[in-house]
């Protein structure tokens, strides 16, 4: 594994796992009043675009990270809409 690939996977891992505790907490507490729907929708759009870009250039760190981030963000947005 090259250094650049190792850095890519590390960044992908760290940037992805930070959203998982938020998604779990939101569904566990059903408290979304402090979350901005607009901000989370914008971030969801961002990770979807990064996922598409990663797929277009076949960059696995980007694909994996943004697939997981998209899943977490969809979960957070769904919770925000459900638990208004």
Secondary structure as UniProt FT lines:
FT   HELIX           3..29
FT   TURN            33..34
FT   HELIX           37..57
FT   HELIX           60..82
//
